[in-house]
Amino acid sequence: MTISLPTASPEALGLSPQRTGHLLATVQGQIDRQHVPGAVVLLSRHGKLGLFEALGVQDPATRVPMARDSIFRLYSMTKPIVSVAVMMLMEQGRFLLSDPVAKYLPEFADQQVAVERNGVVTLQPAGRPATIHDLLRHTAGLTYEFSGESAVQRIYRERHVNLRVPGQDNAGATRVLAQIPLMFQPGSVGDYSRATDVLGRLIEVWSGHSLGAFLQRHILGPLGMHDTAFHVPPAQHGRIAQQFAKDPDGGPLTEMFDVREPPQFESGGGGLVGTAADYAHFLQMLLNKGQLGDVRLLGPRTVDYMTCDHLGDIPANDSLLDPGEGFGLGFAVRTALGVAPVPGSVGTYYWSGMGGTSFFVDPAEDMFAVMLIQGINQRSYYRQLFRNLVYATLVD
């Protein structure tokens, strides 16, 4: 299926041409200062693209110019796509959100929680089983190995729970993860985690297909996301965006994962690659409450349910949320007009990727925006800068 989003002038969409020009000039200035190799920026309002530009270079080693169809490692922008896949299966009655994870992955039964006091770690039984709902909102007691120095996070690193271990597929990866104690009691804390990797494995169990095959058949293909996958085929290797060989801020360089070969482990939490146009199809589907063209993936009420706060009074660690935000089922959600360090309407939902990719959807403004860069250590700065610049363009 071929899907192309219509375009319009900035003025027709309530955007200032001068201010959209300033957005591009500001990003280009950062590129000129060698702070980031290049970027693709996309802004859509009222169902039409008002801004879609490629700036700088795609690969600083070859100086190949950035293109609008350059392919980026999406990292955690994979999570919303996988969360939509989960909710599609929920709509089909394959499971209940209240079901324990162990109902479908027995290795997660009888989990224990690590309690660390004065350098001594003891194990306690989980007060209740982690549920599918917990996985979607990151309250299952899991964590990420790179977000702290707790005993559990050290075990993650010791056991190489980056999950890209030769010979290890999704089933093997989740079995390794299930053997490690939880960092929190299920349902007690929101902590950014490998929960969506577990959801990727659950999709395989529920559907009988590999994660990649399921996404291709039910989301990527139907939405016309032809360049989004878990690897880049050889004919398209010349389109892969790369980061600098040395960190421009002088910090240690984090290597990006290789996307040229099909991985055995298809990470539901961070393994996809794709383009800005592909991701725009996905976001327009969400903004349309589950439908793009004649393709409907989710019911409108399910999209509303996914994009409201599911944490309530459950505290969230800084790794998951900024102030003034909650977390839905695959997205952070704006809960206050102020408080957060960036502009946005109440109900705005967003997520980003470790490599520098980010997006947000503002239903109140009938708008979404995407910025794709490849610069791991620069990601937080550009997420905030881009949000500020986009809201400055709105003048109606």
N, C-alpha and C positions, 0 to 999 in steps of 0.2 A: 504494500500500500504506500502511495506517495502522499505525503502531507506537507504543505508549505504554509507557514503563517503569513497572513497579509501584512503589508507595510503601510505606514502613513507618515506624513510630516509631523515633526514634534508639535507644531502649533495645533494641528488637528486633534491631538491627544491631550491638550492642556499642559504641554511641556514647553519651556522656554528654549528656543534655539540657541540663544546666547549662553544659557546655563548648561545645556547639553554639550555645547562647544567647550565650556570651561571644564566640565567633567573629563572630556577627552584630553584636553590640554594638560590637566593635572596628572592624569595617568601617564601621558607621554613624557611629562617632565620627570617623573620617577624613573621611567625607562631610560631617558637621556642621562640621568645621574647613575645609571648602572645599578639601581636598587632592585630591579626585577627585569628579566629578559624581555618579556612581552606580555600582552594580555588580550583577551577577547571580552568585550563588554556588550551586554544585550539588555534592553529595557523594553517592556511591552505594557501597553495600557489599552483598555477597552478592546482587547482581542487583536491588537495590531502592534507590530514592531515599530517603535519610534526611534530606536537606536540599536545598531548592530554593527560593531566595528572591531577590526583586528589591528593591534598596535605593536610595534617593536619586532622582535625576532622570535621565531618558534624554537630555535636551537642556538644558544650562544656560541657553540663550537663551530657550527657550519655557517652561521649568519643567515640561514634560510628565513625569509620574512614570515612573521605570524600571519596566519590565514583564518578566515572565519570558520573554516572546517578543520582547523588543527585539532588533534586528538589529545586529550588530557587525562591523566590519572585522576579519577574523581574521588578516590579515597572514600571518606564517610558520606559523601553525597550519594553513595550506593544505598545507604540505610533507608532513606525515604522510599526508594523504588522497591526494596525488599519488604518494607512494612506495608506498602500497598498490595504486594503479592499475598502477604499473610492475610490481610483483610478481605481480599477477593476470595480466598479459601474459606474464611470465616462466613462470608455471605452464602457460600455453598453448603454450609452446615458441617464442614469437616471437623470442627472442634468448637469448644467454647473458650472465651478468653479466660474464664475462671478455672479451666482445666490445669492440673499440675503438669509441668514440663515432663516429669517422670512418667506420665501416662503414655507418652509417645517416645521418649528417650529414657529407658529404664536406668541408664547409668547415672542419672541425676536424682535417683531415689536416696533417701536417708542422708541428705547432705549435712555437713557440719560447718560451723562458723568459727573462724579463728578469732580469738580474743587476745589482744596483746597488751600487757601491762608491765611496765618497767623492763622491757626487753624480753619478757617471758611470754610465750604463746601457749594458750590452752585452747582446746576444742570443745565447743558446746553444740548440742543438737539444734538444728534449725527449728524455730518455733512453729513454722508452717512451711509447706512446700512452696517453692517458687512457681508461679503460674505463667501462662502465655502473656497475660496482661502485664505482669512484672517485666518480662523480657522487652516488650514494646516500649515501656516507659522507663526502663533502666532502673528498676527497683528489685531485681532478682538477687542482689547480693554479689554479683560479679563486678569486675573492675577492668582497667587497662594497666598493663605492666609499665607504661611510660608516664603515668600521671601521679606517681608518688613513690614513697620508700617504705611502705608498710611491709610486714612479714609476708602477706599474701602476694603483694606485687613483686616481691623478691622471688617468691616461688614461681610466679608466672615467668619471670626472666630466666630462672635456673632451668625450667623445663621447656624453654623456648616456645612459649605460648604466643609467638607471633604467627603461628599456625602455618607458615610457609616452610614446612619441613619436607624434604624430598621423599616422595612415596606416600605422603599422607593426604588423604582426601577429606571431604567434609565430615564423614562419619568418624574417621580416626581423630580429626582435630577436636571434635566435640567430646570424644571419650577422654582425651587428655585433659581438657578443661574441666570435665565433671569430676576428675580425681582430686582436684585442688580445693581446699576449704574455701568457703565463702568469706568475703570481707565484711559483710553486713548481714543481719537478719533479713530475710526476704520481706519486702514491703516497708522497711524502716527508713531507708535512705535512697535518694536518687543519686546514682554515681555512674558517670559515663563508662561504658563497659563493652565487652565482647558479646553482649546479649544478642545483637543482630546476627552475629556469626551462628549462634545457636538457632535463631529463627531461620536462617538459610538452610540449615540441616533439617529442621522441622518441615520446611516446604518440600524437601526431597521425600521425607517419610509420608507426608500427607498425599503428595501427588504421584509418587512413583517415578518421578523424573529427576535428573540432575537439576541443581539450582539454575545453571545457565540455560539449560533446555527449557525449563519452565518459564523463566523470564522472557526468553526469546519468543516462545509460542504465545504467551498470554499478555505481555506488556510491550516489549521492545518492538516486535514485529507489527502488532496492531497499531501502535502509535507512530510507526514510521521512523523509529530510532535506529537506523541502519548501521550507525557507527558505534553503537554502545554494546559492549561485550566484556568478557573477562580477559581478553587479549586482543592484540592488533595483528591482523593477518599480514603476511610478508609483503603483499602488494601495497599496503598502506603504511609501512614503516616510516616512510619519508614524511609523514604527517604528524609524528609524535612530538609533542612539546616537551622541552627539557628545562631543567633549572641550571643555574650557574655551577661550574665545577668547584668554586669556592664560595662560601657564604659571604654575601656582600656586607653583612653587619659584623663580620669577624668571629662569629660563633662556630661551633663544630658543625660540619655538614652532615646532614642525615641523608643517606642514600635512598633514592626512590626505587621501588620494586620494578623488576623487569617485566615488561608487558608484551614482549615479542613472541613468547611461547605460551601455549595453553597451559594454565596451572592445573595441578591435580586438586588443590584446595581452592574452591571458588568462594572467596570471602564475601558473605552477605553484609558484613560490616564495612568493607572498604576495598573491594577488588575490581570494581568496574572502571572501564575507560569510556570516554565519550566526548561529544562535541557540545558547544553551546546551543546549536540549533536543535539537536536531539533532546537536550534537557529542557529546552523551551517547550517542546511538544508535551513532555511530561507535566510541566508546571501549568501549561494552559489547560490540560485535562483536569488538574486539581482545581484551578480557578473556576472552571466550568462545572464544578461539583461532580467530577467523575467521568466526564464525557469529552471526547475530541472528535469533531466531525460526526460520523455515524458510528463511532466506536465508543461503547460505554464499558468502563472497567469496574466502577463502583457506583452504588446508589448515592444520591446526594446527601442523605442523612448519615451515611457511613463516613463521607468526607468531613462533614461537620463534626462528627464524633472524634475522628482522628485528630482534628486540628483545634481541639479545645484542651484546656489543662486537665491532666489526669493525675497530677501529684497532690493537689489540694494542700493539706497541712504537712505532707511528708517533706522533710528538709532535703535540699539538694546541694551537693558539693559544687564548688566553683568550676570543676571540670565539666559540669553539665550545663549550667545556666549562669546568666548574668542576673543582677537584681531586676525586678519588675517583669520576670518571665516565669512561665510554667513549662511543663513538658507534656506533649500529647502522645500520640502513637506513631513515633517516627520523626517528630518535629519539635523544636522549641517553639513556644507560643507566647506572644506578648500579652501580658495581663494588666498592664498599667500604661497610661499615656506618657507618664514621666518615669522617673526612677532609673530606667536603663540608660546606658551611656551613649545610645544612638537613637535617632528619631524612629518613629513608626506608630501606626495606628494600633489600638487594642484589637487583638485578633490576628495580627500579622504573624505568620509562621515562617520558619527558616531552618536551614542547616548549612553545613560547610564541610570541607574536606581538608585533611592535614597537608595536602600538597599545595594549598592556596585557593582552591575552588570554593565558591560560595553562592548562595541564592537566598532570596526572600520573596514571599508572596504576601501582598497586602490586599485582602478582599475589599476593604472599605474604599480603597482607591482604585479597585479593579485593575491591579498592577502586579507585575512580577519583574524581577531583575536578576541577572546572572553575571558573575565576573569569574573568569577562569585565568589563573596564573599558575606557574609552577615555581614555588619558593616556600619551602616548609617553614623556615624560621621567620618569614615575613608575613605569614598568613593572617595573624590577628590584626596587624596594622591595616592591611588592605580590606579586610572585612568591614571594619569600622569606617575607613575612608570612603569606600564605595557606597555604603548606606547613607552617609552624610551627603555625598555628592548627588545621589539619585533623588533624595527628598528635596534638595535645593532646586531641582529642575521643575518641580510641580508649581504651577502658577495660576491654575484656574480656581 
